[in-house]
């Protein structure tokens, strides 16, 4: 199984970047990736032209949960699955470092916020300094409520993360302290919600990040990390563990690595020891019968895009 990792040594970020680029070369030359290209009769360029369903007019981006299923033959669907599994889309669900300094719960759909927060609750150690939810003010789509199979009154991703913290960390809204900034454009809103009185040993916070392109899209993973690093100011020697859905681990790792390495190149002392793990345990991972090849292809296209960006850094 292919999994990106940030080496603890050497300490020199330049050498870490070189090792990351070596891992990217291994991905691009992997048998599993080339098998996917052969099965779909595409290459690295044409897979974007044929299967990228998220791009909209004007560079806007469509949410994954609103995409229709991709129709492929049963044989292709079955043959694609082990390739995705080998590329790390299924089984990454354990941290490489079991005692991270800071746990970052990466926001997503309504159900995802709850699943990831529940998993993060089981990863807290005595060394953990903070548990931080990274989100934005993206409105919850009605299809997310159907997929969640539980009732929720929240209207935004930030609200979903807040409800999840209440459920899994035993707090309530009366103990929240907020630092709010924004206007009528939801993509520009930022907020830091600190949960007081939950624990004497850990800090619990929820960050709503503004988008770097508020006229086009909501805040993405990179925007939320930049907002977090600027607001929380973790030390450069601290370790960060991102918790997300299993299929997003490698892509979001590259996205987080790109952000930290870009800031480092600009002279900012930021943590460069990061890890990303999935929230679905072995008995809850996707199977060949349940996975959506269209969604997986969107994620593969995004993974290749971030690999290119890091290669060019």
Secondary structure, 3 states (H helix, E strand, C coil): CCCCCCCCCCCCHHHHHHHHHHHHHHHHCCHHHHHHHHHHCCCCCHHHHHHCCCECHHHCECCHHHCCCCCCCHHHHHHHHHHHHHCCCCCCCCCCCCCCCEEEEECCCHHHHHHHHHHHHCCCCCCCCEEEEEECCCECCHHHHHHHCCCCCCCEHHHHHHHHHHHHHCCCHHHEEEEEECCCCHHHCEEEEEECCCCCCCEEEEEECCCCCCCCCCCCHHHHHHHHHHHHCCCCCCEEEEEECHHHHHHHHHHHHHHHHHHHHCCCCCCCEEEEEECCCHHHCCCCCCCCHHHHHHHHHHHHHHHHHHHHC
